[in-house]
Amino acid sequence: MTLQFASKLGLEKKKINISVSGLSENSVNIKWKINDAFISNNDSTYTSPLDFLIVPRITDFVPSIQPNLKIKRFKDINRSILSDPSFDVPGKIDMIIGAELFYQILKDGRKVISDNVSLINTVFGFIVCGSISAINHKSSCFLTSENIDNCIKKFWEIEEIILDRTFKQRRRIL
């Protein structure tokens, strides 16, 4: 859990000193822990105690780029059934839960949206799983076209000025 989110929730932190390694064996020194915080779904039909290590930041915004949701069957989905109705908008990650809860939160039900995308039912609502392509950003190309005669004329005007200055400087020296 992030320190900012723990502070927002007003959870009591306990001081610790441990090192946690992650991707590419990068280590982070953890200074705080929260014991027995409860997580629950919106209607409180699921509640579970959980311990959290407190970190300054978990990751950059997720998703890192806005996905392309032009899948016909996805447009027909009511976003209110999703655990995160704005999953496609890049945003902060406040906490992650470990594998110890993963199978507890799963429920029966899977909706196949496309070859690459499925909705998996959980106690928090459906989660979107799979690979979604990014929105193609528009590329811009700016082109200026000028008559070649004008370009050559400007080139020689610049050269004449430089030659003229050099000539005057030589005269002063002599």
N, C-alpha and C positions, 0 to 999 in steps of 0.2 A: 504494500500500500504506500502511496506517496505521503510524504510528511504534510503537504498542503491539505490532502483529503482527510488525513487523520485529525489534523487541527480543526478543519471544518466540522467534522463530526463530534469534536470534543472528547475523543477517546483518550483514556489514560495510558501514557507511554511508560515503559520500564526500560531503564538503561541496561544495555548489553554491549559487548564488544566481540563481534565475530566477523569473519571474512567469508564472503559468498562468491563463488566463481560461476561464470556463465559462459556465454559465447566466446569462442577463441580463448578460453581460459582467463578472461579478464576478471579481476577480483574487485569487489566493492566491500569496504569496511562498513558494517552495519552497527549503528550506535543505539538504535531504539527498537523496541518490540511491543506489540500489543497482544495481550493474552485474552482469550475468551470473548472476542468481539462476535456478535451474532450477525449473520447474513440471512436475509429472508427475501422472498419474492413479494410482489405487490400486494397480494391478498393474504399474506402471512400463512399460507397453507404449507409452506416449507420454511423451516428455520434451522440453522446449524451453527454451533459455536466454531470459531476458527481463530487461530493465532496468526498474526501478521508480522512480518519484518518490515521496518519502515525505511524507505529509500527516498532520496531527493526527487528522482524521476525514474519512471519505468522504461519509457521509450518515446520516440518522436510521435507525432500525430499519426493515428491509424484510422483509415487507410492513408497511406502516404500521398496518394493521388485519388481523385474522385473516379470511381468505377463507372463503366458504361452499363446502364441497366436497360438496354433496349430489347431485352428478352420479353417476348409477348406474354408468356405465362407469369413473369414476375410483375408486370404491370397490373395483373388481375389480383395480386395478393393484397389483402388488407394489412397495412403496416402495423395496426394495433396488435396483431397476434405475434409480432416479433419481440424478442427480448430487448432489442435496441432498434426502435423504429427509424432512427437516423444513422444506421450503421454505415451508410455510404457517404456520409459527410465526415471529412477528416476531423478528428477530435482527440482530446487527451485521454489517456488510460490512467484511471485512478487506482485500480487494484487488479491483481490477478489471483485466481485461486489455483491451488495445486491439484495434482492428479488424484489426491486422496478423496476429493469430492466429485470428480468428473462423473463417475458412474452413478453416484447418488442423485445427481441433478438430471440425468437423462430420463426421458419418458418415452413410451411407445409413440411412434408416429414419425414418419419421414415423408416429405413432399419433394419429389424430383421436379425441378424447375427447367433444367436443361441438361445436356450431357455433362456440363462442368459444375452446375450449381444445384445444391439441395438445401432444404430447410429441415433442421433436426429439432424435434420437440424436446424442450427441457422444462424444469419447474419454473423457469424465468420467462418462458415463451420460446418461440422458434428462433434458433440461431441460423444465420446464413453461413453455409460452408461451401468451399470450392474455389474455383478460379474464375474471376470476372475481369474482362479486359478493361483497360483504362480508356477514358474518353479521349478521342483524338483531338488534340489541341490544334487550333488553326495556326498554320504557318504563314508568316508574312514575308513578302519580298518587295523591297523598294528599289525602283530602277529610275535612273535619270538618264535621259537621252539628250545629247547635245550634238550639234552639227560639228563634224570633224574640222571644217575650216576655222570655226571659232576656237576650237581647242588649240590648233596649231598657231593661230594668231596670238592667243593668250600666252602660249609657251614662249614664243619669240619675244613678246613684250617683257616677260619676266627675265629672260636671258639678256635682253638689251640693257635693262636696268642694272643687272649685276655686272655686265661688261663695262658699262658706263662708270659705275662706282670704282671698279678696279682701275680703270684708266686714270681717273681723277686722283686716286691715291698714289699711283706711280708718279704722276706729275708733281705732286707735293714733295715727294721724296727727292726728286732730281732738283 
